[in-house]
Amino acid sequence: MAGATPMAATTPVNVYGPPLSTAVSRVLACLLEKDAPFQLIPVNMAKGEHKSPDYLKIQPFGQVPAFQDQSINLFESRAICRYVCDQYASQGYRGLYGTNPLVKASIDQWIEAEGQSFSPPSSLLVFQLVFAPRMKIKQDENVINQNVEKLSKVLDVYEKRLGESRFLAGDEFTLADLSHLPNAQYLVNGTDKGELFNARKNVARWWDEISTRDSWKKVVEMQNSPPA
C-alpha cells in the first residue's frame, strides 16, 4: 500500500566492523535507538579482511562499516543511520530522524555540520591522541594543536546553539546529536582534551545528556568487551 509505514523488522541486519570504530559505533547506537535487530560481524582489519574481494563487494572502499539488509548493501555510517531511521520508523525511538520535512531538514543540517565541521578536527584528534599511541605511531603535536583550535571554534558555535535549544536540531534528541557521540566519547573519556567540552556550560550539559542514553551506554559496553 502506497505511503504505508514500514513494518517492524524481524530479520536481523548485518553490521560489519569493530565497535571501537567511530563509524561502526554510530550505526550501532542508531540500531539500538530503533530497537532494530542486528548481527555484528567482526572484520579483522589487522589481517586485511576489509580488503578481501568478498568484503569489497559490500564496501567498495574497503572501510568499515559495511551494512546488509537482505539484498541491500550500504556503506557510510550517516547514510546507514538515515536508512535505519526510515526503514524502522514504526519502532524504537520514533523521533530520531524527525516526523515532518521541516524537522528533518533541521536534523540534516546539523548532521552535515557534524560531518563537515566537527568530524574533521575531532577525528584527527582521536587518531593522534587515542589510536596513534596504540599503534606505536609518533604523535604530531602540530596536528594536535591545529585541530584543538579548529574544534574549539566549532564548539563555540555549538555552545551558542545549545543555549537556544536543548539539543542541536531542537528540543528533542535526534540523529544530529547521536552522530557526535563516537568522537566525543573518545575525546572526553580517553584523552586530556575533555575540557573542550566540559568547559563550555551548554556543551557540557548536552554531552552529559546524550552520552548517558541507554543505547550509547550499550555501545560503550560493547567497545569495552573483549572480542569473542
N, C-alpha and C positions, 0 to 999 in steps of 0.2 A: 504494500500500500504506500503510495507516494507520501512523503513527509512523515512517515511513521518514525517513532523514537526507536533507536536500536535496542534490541533485546539484551538482557543481561547475559554476559559471556559465561559459558561453562567450560569451553575448551581452553586450556592454558596457552598463552602466547610464550614464545621463546625469546629470552634476552641473553645475548652472548657477550661475555666480558666480565672482568673482576669488579666487585662492588667498590674497591678502592679507587677505581677510575671515576673522576668527577662526572663525566658524561653518563656513564652507566648508572651511577647513584642518582642522578637527576631522573632518569627513566624509572628506576625502582621506586623512588618516592612518589612519582605520579601514579604508577600502577597501584601502590598501596593506598593512596588517597581515593582512588576509584574502585577499590575492592575488586580489582581485576585479577583473575588467576594467572600465574606466570611460572615459568621454569627458568631459573638462572643457570646458564650453561657456561662452565669455565672455558676460558681461552688462555692458554699458556703462551703469553707473548714472548717470554724468555726463550722458548723453543721455536718461535716463529710461526705458531699456529695461525696467527692473524694474517699471514701472508700465503697460506696454503691455497691451492686452486679452489677447493670446496668452499672455504670461507670467503674468498674473493667473489664468489658468485652471489653471496649475500651482501657483503660490504666491499664494494669495488675499490675503495681507497685503503683497505687493509687496516682499518682502525676499529675501535670499539666505541659505542655498542653496535651490534647488529641486532635486528629485530625481525621476528617472523610471526605473523598471524595467519595460520593456514597457508594460503598461496601468496600472501602479501609479504614482501621483503622491504624493510625500511632501514635507513641509517640517518644519522644526525639527530642528536638527542632531543632538541627542541621540536623538530618536526614529529618525532615519535610521540612526544608528550601531547602535542595537539591532536594527533590521531587517536591516542588513547582516550583523551577527554571527549572527543566526538563519538567514537565508537562505543564507549561505555557511558554515554550521557545519562542513562537512567539509573545508574548505580553509584554507590560511594558518595563522595562529596560532590554535589551537583554544581556548585558554584565555582569550581576550579578554573573553568575556562569561560565563565560568564553565561548569561542566559538571554542576552539580546545583542544585536550588532554593535551598539554603542559601547557597551561594557567590554565586548570582545576587542574592539578597536583600542580601548584604553589598555587592556591587558597586553595586546600585541605590541603597542608602542614601548611598554616597559620591558617586555621580553627582548625587543630589539635593542633597547638601552643596555640591558644585561649583556647581550651578545656582542655589541659593538663598542660599548664604553667601559662596562665593568669587567667583562671577562678577559680582555687582552692584558691589562696590567695585573689583575688578580691571578690569572693563570701563570704568568711569568713568575710572579712571587711564589706561588705554590710550588712550581718546579724548582726554583732556586733555593727555597727555604726548607722544603719538605722532601722532595724526591731526589734532588742532586746529592745530598748527603747519603741517602740510602744507596744510591748508585755509585758512590765514591767519585762523584764529579765535583770539581772545584767550583765553588760559588763565585759569581761575578758581582762584586759589590757595586759597580757602576749600574748594572742592570737592576739590582735590588733598589738602589736609591732612586733611580729614574722612575721606576714603577710604583714605589711608595708615593712619590709626588703625584703621579698620574692618578693613582687610585684615590688619593686624598681629595683631589679635585672632583672626582666622580661622587665620592661620599658626601662632599659638601652640598652637591645638588640633591642627593638623597635626603640629607638632613633637613633641607628646606621643604622638600616634598612631604616627608613624613611628619612634619609639623603641621601640615594641612590635612592629611588623611592618615588613617590608621595603618593602611598598607599602601603599596606603591600604586596600584590601579584603582584604589578606592577604600572603602571601609570593610571589605571582606578579603580574606586570604585567597590568593589566586595563583595561577601558574607563573605569573610575573614574579611573585615572591619566592615560590618554590625553586625557580631556576637559579636563584642566587645561593641556595643552600650549600652545594658542594664545595665551591671555592672558599666561601666564607667560613665553613666548618674547619677547613684546614688552617686558614689564617688565624682564626680566633683561638682555636684549641690546640694547634700544633706548631705555632711559631711565636716569636716575641712581637708580632705586629698586631696583636689583638686590640691595642688601643686605637687603631684606625677606626674600629667600630665602637668600642666601649667609651671612647672619649666624646663621642657625639650623642647627645641625650636621646634624640629621636631615633637615630640609627640603632643605638643600644637597646632601646625599648622594643623596636621592631625585631631585632635579631633575637632577643630573648623569647619573643612570642613565636616566631616562625621556627626556631630551632628546637622548640620543645613540643612540637606536634608529634603525635604518636607515630605517624608514618615515617618521619625523619629519624626518630629515636630507633625505630626498627632497622632503618638503613645503617645507622651507625653501629648497631649491634652486629649486623652482617659484616660490616667492614672490620670489626674487631674480632670476629670469629675466625679461627684457623681454617684454612681450606680443607674441604672434605678429602 
